[in-house]
Amino acid sequence: MRAPGSEAPGEWDMEPTMQEKETILVRNLRPEDLDAVTALDARNTGRRRREYLRLKLDESLSEAGIRVSLAAELQGVFGGFLLARVYHGEFGILEPEAVLDTIGVHPDFQGRGVGSALLEQLRTNLSGLGVPRLRTEVGWDDTALLTFFQHEGFRPAPRFCVELDLNRDPER
């Protein structure tokens, strides 16, 4: 595109960037999004977790105040979502803290800013609630998701997560 009145080619002759061509609409997740969330999650994880996602969505929608579970649309198509929740005093933490339970971006829209747009809106909503921290868990071998979260500013937490495998006898 050329600047109006400009006769010489140059800086105005560039093509619009991907972000200039597309607009990502981030909005509150709605009950009618359950099918789209379930389908996208199944596509990304290889498992259908409809009941888990329904419970998380119901939980999110029943809370008062600013919504923290979000959907993203790109070109009018459901392109991603995140499910999050605010906790007050769990695990011995005295101040409110948000937990990102699930994030999903349609494979066709990955690398186009959908995940970043979702997290940016989540940050805004959490700030409005006075929530100072967002945490999540990631499999240590999920390098793509770890790289994404690192790019978004996440760092290892100062807390140590432990688990007990209830299917095996603990050595005493």
MARDODREN-397324 format. One record per atom (N, C-alpha, C): x, y, z. Coordinates in steps of 0.02 Angstrom, whole numbers, plus 32768, in hexadecimal, padded with zeros to 4 digits. Atoms other than C-alpha are relative to their C-alpha. Layout:
MARDODREN-397324
XYZ;...
end
This chain:
MARDODREN-397324
802A7FC68000;800080008000;802C803D8000;7FD97FC38006;804080AD7FD8;7FDE80398025;801C7FC87FDB;802A81468045;7FE280327FCF;801F7FCF802C;7FB481C77FFB;803180387FEF;7FD57FC98016;801582477F94;80497FEC7FF9;7FBB80178004;80B481DE7F97;800D7FE77FB9;7FEF80168044;810681CA7EED;80357FCA8001;7FC8802F7FFF;819D81647F22;7FED7FC08025;800B803E7FDB;819480AD7F50;802B7FFF803E;7FD780047FC3;81D6807F7FFA;7FD97FE48039;801C801B7FC3;8198806A80A9;7FB57FF37FFC;8048800A8003;80E080758077;7FEC7FC97FD0;800F80358030;80ED7FEA7FF6;7FFD7FBB801F;7FFF80427FE1;80E77F5F8075;7FBA7FE28004;803F80257FF7;80607EDA8083;7FEA80068048;801780007FBB;7FF27EDF811D;80187FC18024;7FEB803A7FD9;802E7E6C81A8;7FC37FD4800D;803680307FF0;7FC87DD281DD;7FD080208032;802C7FE47FCE;7F867E318274;7FD7803A7FE4;80277FCC801F;7F507EC28207;7FC77FE37FD6;803280208029;7EEF7E498199;7FC87FE18028;803280247FD9;7E947DEF8225;7FF680218044;80107FE77FBF;7E3E7E2482C2;7FEB7FC5802B;801280347FD1;7E347DB18357;7FCF801E8032;80337FEA7FD1;7D957DC983BB;80047FD2803D;800080267FC1;7DA87D928471;7FC280158027;803F7FF37FDD;7D067D8284D0;7FF97FCD8039;800F802F7FCB;7CBD7D2C8568;7FE97FBE7FE2;801980428013;7CA07C728556;7FB77FFC8014;804880047FF4;7BE67C4B854B;7FEB7FB68004;801780457FFC;7B817BAD8572;7FFB7FDF7FBB;8007801E8043;7B607B9384B8;80437FF17FDE;7FBE800F801B;7C1D7B88849B;80187FB98012;7FE980417FE8;7C277ADD84EF;80117FD07FC7;7FF1802F8037;7C1D7A7A844C;804180147FDC;7FC37FEA8022;7CA57AE483FA;803D7FF5802B;7FC8800C7FD1;7D147ADA8495;80117FB68001;7FF680487FFD;7CFC7A1D849F;80217FE67FC0;7FE380178040;7D227A0383E6;804880167FF8;7FBB7FE78006;7DBD7A7183E9;802E7FDD8030;7FD780237FCE;7DFE7A228489;800E7FB87FE9;7FF680458018;7DE379738440;80317FFE7FC6;7FD27FFE8038;7E3E79A483A2;804880098018;7FBC7FF17FE7;7ED379E68406;801B7FCA802E;7FE880307FCE;7EDB795F848D;7FF77FB87FEA;800E80458015;7E9878C68432;7FCF7FDD802E;8031801D7FD2;7E1878AB84BD;7FC3802E8005;803D7FD87FF5;7D6378E284D5;7FF78007804B;80077FF27FB9;7D557935857E;7FC3802D800C;803C7FD57FFD;7CA5797C856E;7FEA800E8048;801A7FF57FBD;7C7179618623;802F802D8028;7FD07FD57FDE;7D1279AE8669;7FF880487FE8;80067FBD801C;7D017A4385F4;7FBD80208012;80427FE57FEC;7C477A56861A;800280188048;7FFB7FEC7FB9;7C6C7A5A86D5;802980408008;7FD57FC57FFB;7CF87AD986BF;7FDC803E7FE4;80257FC8801E;7C8B7B46864E;7FC78016802F;80367FF07FD2;7BF77B3C86C6;801B8025803D;7FE07FE27FC6;7C6A7B678757;801380497FF1;7FEA7FBD8014;7CB07BFC86FA;7FC580307FF8;80397FD5800E;7C067C3F86C6;7FD6800F803E;80287FF57FC4;7BBB7C2F8774;80208033802F;7FDE7FD07FD5;7C3D7CA287C3;7FEA80477FED;80137FBA800B;7C0C7D5987D8;803D80287FEC;7FC97FD38011;7C757DE98799;801A7FF67FBA;7FE180048042;7CEB7DF08707;800E7FB77FEE;7FF580458017;7CEF7D4F86A3;804A7FF67FF0;7FBA800E800F;7D987CFC8695;80097FC77FCE;7FFB80328035;7D707C718618;7FEB80217FBF;80077FD8803D;7D7C7CB18567;80007FD57FC1;7FFF801E8043;7D637C8584B0;801F80327FD0;7FE37FD68034;7DBC7CC78417;7FE17FEC7FBD;8019800B8043;7D737CDA836A;802D80237FCF;7FD67FE58035;7DD87CF782CE;7FDC7FF57FBF;80258004803E;7D827D1D822A;7FBB7FE1800B;8042801A7FF0;7CDD7CF4827F;7FFD7FB78014;7FFC80477FEF;7D187C4582AD;801B7FF88047;7FE8800F7FBD;7D2F7C00835D;80477FE57FFA;7FBA8012800A;7DEC7BF98365;80277FEE803E;7FDD80127FC4;7E197BE0841A;7FD88011803E;80217FF47FC1;7DE87BE584D0;80327FF78039;7FDD80107FC3;7E2B7BE6857F;7FCE7FFD8039;802980087FC4;7DDC7BAC8621;802C8011803B;7FD97FEB7FC6;7E197C0186BE;7FD1800D803A;80297FF67FC3;7DDE7C1D8770;802A80268033;7FDF7FDC7FCB;7E077C8F8801;7FF47FDB8042;800480217FBF;7E2D7C3E88A9;801380328036;7FF37FD47FC7;7E307C938952;80187FD6803B;7FE580217FC5;7EA57C4489D1;800C7FB67FFB;7FF280478008;7EBD7B958989;804A7FF28008;7FBB80177FF9;7F5D7B3489AD;802A802F802B;7FDB7FD57FD1;7F8D7BAC8A39;801380447FE6;7FF17FBF801C;7F987C4389C7;7FCC80308019;802E7FD37FDF;7F4B7CD88A1E;7FDE80327FD1;801E7FD0802E;7F297D488988;7FDF7FDB7FC6;802080228038;7EBB7D2288F3;80347FED7FCB;7FD480188035;7F0B7CC18867;7FD57FE07FCA;8025801E8038;7ECD7C8E87BB;80257FC27FE8;7FE5803E801B;7EE77BE38771;7FE57FF87FB9;8012800F8045;7EE77BC286B6;7FFB7FB57FFA;800B80488004;7E997B1686A6;80107FE47FBC;7FFA801A8044;7E977B0185EA;8004803A7FCF;7FFE7FD08037;7EC77B638550;80047FD77FC0;7FFF80248040;7EA77B2B849E;7FF980317FC6;80037FD8803E;7EC67B7983F4;7FFA7FCF7FC6;8009802A803B;7E897B2B8353;80417FFD7FD9;7FC180078024;7F1E7AE582F2;8006802F7FC4;7FFE7FD3803A;7EEF7B4F825A;801080488014;7FF57FBC7FE9;7F007BEC82C4;803E8007802D;7FC47FFB7FD6;7F9E7BC38327;8035802A7FDD;7FCC7FD4801B;802A7C3F8311;7FE580427FE5;801F7FC3801A;7FB07CCB82E7;7FE9802F8037;800E7FD27FC9;7FA27D1C8393;7FC17FF18028;803E800F7FDD;7F047CC683D0;800D7FF3804A;7FF0800E7FBB;7F517C80846F;8017803E8026;7FE97FC27FE1;7FA87D248494;7FC68030800C;80397FD47FF7;7F067D85847B;7FD57FE8803A;8026801B7FC8;7EAB7D1184F3;802280118043;7FDC7FF17FC2;7F327D268578;8002804A800F;80017FB87FF5;7F377DE2855F;7FBE8016801F;80427FEF7FE4;7E7C7DEF8581;7FFA7FE48047;8003801D7FBD;7E8D7D798615;8027802B8032;7FD97FD47FD5;7F167DE8865E;7FD7803F8012;80287FC47FF4;7EA47E80864B;7FC87FF18032;803780127FD3;7E117E27869F;80197FF38047;7FE580107FBD;7E7D7DE7872F;8018803F8023;7FE97FC07FE3;7EC97E938749;7FC48026801C;803C7FDF7FE9;7E197EDA8757;7FE37FE1803F;801680227FC4;7DF57E5987DE;803280078039;7FCC7FFA7FCC;7E947E84883D;80257FBF800D;7FDD80417FF9;7EDD7DD78820;804780097FE7;7FBB7FF18013;7F9B7DE38820;80257FC87FDC;7FD98038801A;7FCB7D3687E0;7FD57FCF7FD9;802080348029;7F9D7CB6875C;80307FC67FFD;7FD6803C8004;7FDD7C058764;7FDE7FCB7FD6;8018803A8024;7FCB7B6886FE;80327FC98007;7FD280388001;801C7ABF86EA;80097FEA7FB8;7FEF80178044;80737A7D864F;802B7FC28007;7FD5803B8001;80BC79D2862B;804780157FED;7FBB7FEB800B;817979E28631;80187FF17FB9;7FEB80128044;818679928584;7FD580217FCA;80297FDC8031;81047A028530;802580417FED;7FD47FC7800F;81877A7484E4;7FDC80387FDB;80247FCB8025;810F7AD08471;7FD9802D8031;80277FD97FCF;809E7B058502;802F80258030;7FD07FDE7FD5;81337B2B8572;801E803D7FDE;7FE47FC88026;817D7B9A84EA;7FCD80387FFB;80347FCD8003;80D77BF484D5;7FFA80258042;80077FDF7FBF;80C57C14858F;803E802A8012;7FC47FD87FF3;817A7C4E859C;7FFD80417FD8;80077FC4802A;815B7CC7850C;7FCE8031801F;80347FD67FE1;80C27D08856C;8015801A8045;7FE67FE57FC1;812C7D2B8607;7FFA7FD1803C;8003802F7FC8;81097C918671;80467FE98012;7FC180197FE6;81997C5486DE;7FF17FC78030;800C80347FCE;81B17BBD874F;7FE9801E8042;801C7FE87FC1;814E7BD387F0;802E7FED803A;7FD780117FC6;81A37BD6889A;7FE07FCA802B;802180377FDB;812E7B4A88D2;80117FBE7FDE;7FF080428019;814F7A9288BD;7FC17FD57FFF;803B80298008;80C47A23887B;80147FB7800E;7FF380477FF2;80BF797188C2;7FC07FD97FF2;803A802A800C;804D78E0889A;800D7FBB801B;7FFD80457FE7;8029783188DA;7FDC7FD47FCF;801F8031802D;800877A18863;7FDA7FCF802C;802A802A7FD6;7F77774988B9;7FFB7FB87FE7;80028043801D;7F8A76B18848;803C7FD68012;7FC780287FEC;802F767A8892;800D8009804A;7FF27FFE7FB9;806576518941;803D802C800D;7FC57FD67FF1;80D676D7898A;80327FD78028;7FCB80217FDA;817C769889C9;800780258042;7FFC7FE27FBD;818A76B58A83;80427FF2801E;
end
